[in-house]
Amino acid sequence: MNIGDKMLTFERLREINVRRCETVFHKLNDWTFTDWATALAGETGEACNEIKKLRRLDGADKLEDTKEKRQELIEKAVIELADVVIYADLLAAAMGKSLADAVIEKFNIVSKKRGFPNRI
């Protein structure tokens, strides 16, 4: 996905995410870590709710279960997952940490533990 002529990276997300937060909403440090974590949990819950609706279709009357309905729920879930990433980045920013560095470190730890040969 492009933002203007730039590819989205963790670094670009951080830059524009904090700027938007502080321009449109509030200063990053006006919220506590708990405030950010609660917002993150709320967005995670919203994503899970859409996925729950998808699961319900598995046992639903086939008249309600359409390809279009499934796609609509998937699109809603993915949009909520985007909110999860955005809030996770803001929480990491408030903590003074790089989400990109944390993802790289964690990916590599699990890869090594599981015998996956590639590292980020």
N, C-alpha and C positions, 0 to 999 in steps of 0.2 A: 504494500500500500504506500502511496506517495503522499507526502505533505508538501504541496507545491511541487518543486522539482527535486525534493530530497526523499530518499528511501527512509522508511521508519526504522530506527534503531533504538535500542534502550537509551542511548545518550540523547537522541533527538526527542524521544518521549519525555525524558526527565526535564530537558530544557523547556519545552513548550508546556508541559504539564504543570510544573511549578509556576511558570509565568502566568498561565491561565488561572490557576488557583488564587494566586496573590492579586491578580488584576480584577477578576470577576467575583470571587467568593470571599476570601479572607487570607491573611498572612498564614503561611505554612505552619508556623509555630504557635498560632492562636489555638490550635487543637492539640490535645495531648496524644500520646501514643495510643491510649485507650480509645479516644474519639476516632482516630484513624482506623484502628483495628475493628471497632464496632461498625464503621461505615463499610469496611472491607467485608466483614461477616454478613452484613445486610445484602450487599451485592452478590456474594456467594450464594446466599439463600434464594435470591431472585433467580439466579441461573439454575439452581437445583430445582426450583419450582417448575420451571419450563421443562426441564428434563423429566421430572415426575409426571407431567402431563403427557409427555411422549411415551413413557412407560405404561401409563393408563390405556393408551391406544392399543397396546398389545393384547389386552383382554376385552377391549371395547367392541360394541356392536359394529360390525364391518361397515354399516351405513355411515357411521361417524368417522371411520378411519379412511382418510383419503391421502393420496400422495401429497396433495396441496397442503392439507392440515399438518402432516408430518414436517414438510419443508418449512411451513410458517413457524412451528414450534422450535425447529432447529435454528432458524434465523433469530428468533427471540432469545434463545439460550446463548448463542454466540455473541449477541450484542451485550448481554449481561456479563458474559465472560470478559468482554473488553473492559467493562466497568471494574471487574475484579483486578485486572492487570493495572488499570489506571490508579485505583486506590492502593494496590500493593506498592506501586512506584512512589506514590505520595507518602505512604507510611515509611518506606525505606529512606526517602528524602528527609523526612522529619527526624529520622534517627541518624542522619548524616552518613548513610551507607548507600552503596551502589547496588541496585537490584541486578544489573548486568553482571557484576562481579560475583554476587551471591549465586546467581543461576549457573554461571560457569563453574564455580567451585562445587556446588551441589551435584550438578550433572556429572562432573568428572569423578567425584567421590563414589557415586552410585555405579558409574560405568566401570571403575576399577574393581569395586566390590563384586559386581556381577560378571566380570570377565569380558565386558564389551571393549573391543580394542581401540575405539576412537575416543578422542577427547576434544572438547571445544577449546 
